[in-house]
Amino acid sequence: MKYLNGELVEETDNDKTWLVKLRAEHKKIKEDEAKIIETKAKNKASAINKLKVLGLSDDEISAMIGES
């Protein structure tokens, strides 16, 4: 059911198909965003580890990456 010109009407098959497709696309976008966030976190942790191996202190690393 949807509103059309202020009246509640039955959805067409085209509307239902479009809505299913839209929901699938939205789900994929959300999954892709989660993967990107996870990848960024892993890359940051790896970079911090590498800087520690090079002998930098936590304060120096924080200054380099702009975090306190």
C-alpha positions in Angstrom: 0.0 0.0 0.0 1.2 3.5 -0.8 -0.2 7.0 -0.9 -0.9 8.5 -4.3 -2.5 11.9 -4.5 -3.5 11.6 -0.9 -5.3 8.3 -1.4 -4.1 4.9 -0.1 -3.7 2.6 -3.2 -2.4 -0.8 -3.8 1.3 -1.0 -5.1 1.9 -2.3 -8.6 4.2 -5.2 -9.4 6.6 -2.6 -10.8 6.6 -0.7 -7.5 7.2 -3.9 -5.6 10.1 -4.9 -7.9 11.7 -1.5 -7.6 11.4 -1.5 -3.8 13.1 -5.0 -3.6 15.9 -3.8 -5.8 16.3 -0.6 -3.8 16.6 -2.5 -0.6 19.1 -4.9 -2.0 21.3 -2.0 -3.3 21.0 -0.3 0.1 22.1 -3.5 1.9 25.1 -3.9 -0.4 26.1 -0.3 0.1 26.0 -0.7 3.9 28.1 -3.9 3.7 30.6 -2.1 1.5 30.8 0.7 4.0 31.4 -1.7 6.8 34.2 -3.4 4.9 35.9 0.0 4.2 35.7 1.0 7.8 37.2 -2.4 8.9 40.0 -2.1 6.3 40.9 1.4 7.4 41.1 0.3 11.0 43.4 -2.7 10.1 45.6 -0.4 8.0 45.9 2.1 10.8 46.8 -0.6 13.3 49.4 -2.0 10.9 50.9 1.4 10.3 51.1 2.1 14.1 52.8 -1.3 14.6 55.4 -0.5 11.9 56.2 2.8 13.5 56.7 1.1 16.9 59.0 -1.4 15.3 61.0 1.6 14.0 61.4 2.7 17.6 59.0 5.6 17.8 57.3 6.3 21.1 53.5 6.4 21.5 53.7 10.2 21.9 55.7 10.6 18.7 53.2 8.3 16.8 50.2 10.3 18.2 51.9 13.5 17.0 52.4 12.0 13.5 48.9 10.8 13.0 47.2 13.7 14.7 45.6 11.9 17.6 45.9 12.7 21.3 
